[in-house]
Amino acid sequence: MTENVISFDDSPQRLEGIPFGVTADELRITAIGAKIEFAKSELQTVQAYIDVVYAGRIAVTTDDGSELPVDTLAHLGSILSNYEQSLFDQIAKLEYEQEMLLFPPDNDEDSPDGEHFS
């Protein structure tokens, strides 16, 4: 019977097709949390690959039998390290966004130009 409940809330935070009592901010917080968990999982995978590359435990055979350039694995390690840093940055950004949604800043404080609005 609860599926027939209709919200008459016209606020912009209410989305169509969303269960009663769920706000857009709650959905954003959940989505950000999922993105953080995915990025952390990806980060663990990348870090494991970096360990393998720099430990030199990779054997590569080319299709034509030619030898690989000397710095191939070092270049691969560098690419993975750059991706690792990108994931760290992405996680930090997402955690900041999540924090701002969970604990919004007080808008009653002084404005940036020093004036206080009452």
C-alpha positions as CSV (number, residue, x, y, z in Angstrom):
1,M,0.0,0.0,0.0
2,T,2.9,2.4,0.6
3,E,3.6,2.4,-3.1
4,N,0.5,4.6,-3.5
5,V,1.8,7.3,-1.2
6,I,2.3,10.6,-3.1
7,S,4.5,13.5,-1.9
8,F,3.1,17.0,-2.5
9,D,6.5,18.5,-1.7
10,D,7.3,20.9,-4.6
11,S,10.9,21.5,-3.4
12,P,13.6,21.1,-6.0
13,Q,15.2,18.4,-3.9
14,R,12.3,16.0,-4.6
15,L,12.8,13.8,-7.7
16,E,10.1,11.9,-9.6
17,G,10.1,8.1,-9.1
18,I,12.1,8.3,-5.9
19,P,10.8,6.5,-2.8
20,F,9.0,8.8,-0.3
21,G,11.3,10.5,2.1
22,V,14.5,10.3,0.0
23,T,16.1,13.5,-1.0
24,A,18.4,14.3,-3.9
25,D,21.2,15.0,-1.4
26,E,20.7,11.6,0.1
27,L,21.0,10.0,-3.3
28,R,24.1,12.1,-4.1
29,I,25.7,11.0,-0.9
30,T,25.0,7.3,-1.7
31,A,26.3,7.7,-5.2
32,I,29.5,9.4,-4.1
33,G,30.0,6.7,-1.5
34,A,29.7,4.0,-4.2
35,K,32.2,6.0,-6.4
36,I,34.7,6.2,-3.5
37,E,34.4,2.4,-2.9
38,F,35.0,1.7,-6.6
39,A,38.0,4.1,-6.8
40,K,39.5,2.5,-3.7
41,S,39.1,-1.0,-5.2
42,E,40.7,0.2,-8.4
43,L,43.5,1.8,-6.4
44,Q,44.3,-1.5,-4.7
45,T,44.4,-3.2,-8.1
46,V,46.7,-0.6,-9.6
47,Q,49.0,-0.7,-6.6
48,A,49.3,-4.5,-7.0
49,Y,50.2,-4.0,-10.7
50,I,52.8,-1.4,-9.8
51,D,54.4,-3.9,-7.4
52,V,54.5,-6.6,-10.1
53,V,56.0,-4.2,-12.7
54,Y,58.7,-2.9,-10.4
55,A,59.5,-6.3,-9.0
56,G,60.2,-7.5,-12.6
57,R,58.0,-10.5,-12.5
58,I,56.5,-10.0,-15.9
59,A,57.5,-12.0,-18.9
60,V,56.5,-10.5,-22.3
61,T,56.7,-12.2,-25.6
62,T,56.0,-10.3,-28.8
63,D,54.0,-11.7,-31.7
64,D,56.9,-11.3,-34.1
65,G,59.6,-12.5,-31.8
66,S,61.4,-9.1,-31.6
67,E,62.8,-7.8,-28.3
68,L,61.0,-5.2,-26.3
69,P,62.7,-1.8,-25.8
70,V,64.7,-1.7,-22.6
71,D,62.5,0.7,-20.6
72,T,59.2,-0.9,-21.5
73,L,58.3,-2.0,-18.0
74,A,59.6,1.3,-16.5
75,H,57.3,3.2,-18.8
76,L,54.4,0.9,-17.8
77,G,55.2,1.5,-14.2
78,S,55.2,5.2,-14.8
79,I,51.8,5.1,-16.4
80,L,50.4,3.0,-13.6
81,S,51.9,5.4,-11.0
82,N,50.2,8.4,-12.8
83,Y,46.9,6.5,-12.7
84,E,47.5,5.8,-9.0
85,Q,47.9,9.5,-8.3
86,S,44.8,10.3,-10.4
87,L,42.8,7.8,-8.2
88,F,44.2,9.4,-5.0
89,D,43.1,12.8,-6.3
90,Q,39.7,11.5,-7.3
91,I,39.1,9.8,-4.0
92,A,40.0,13.0,-2.1
93,K,37.7,15.1,-4.3
94,L,34.8,12.7,-3.8
95,E,35.4,12.5,0.0
96,Y,35.3,16.3,0.1
97,E,32.1,16.4,-1.9
98,Q,30.6,13.8,0.4
99,E,31.7,15.7,3.5
100,M,30.1,18.9,2.2
101,L,26.8,17.1,1.7
102,L,26.9,15.4,5.0
103,F,28.0,18.5,7.0
104,P,27.1,21.6,4.9
105,P,29.0,24.8,5.9
106,D,27.2,27.3,8.0
107,N,25.9,30.0,5.6
108,D,25.1,32.3,8.5
109,E,28.7,33.2,9.0
110,D,30.3,36.4,7.8
111,S,30.4,36.8,4.1
112,P,33.8,36.8,2.3
113,D,33.9,40.6,2.1
114,G,33.6,40.9,5.9
115,E,30.0,42.1,6.0
116,H,27.6,40.3,8.3
117,F,24.0,39.7,7.1
118,S,21.3,39.6,9.7
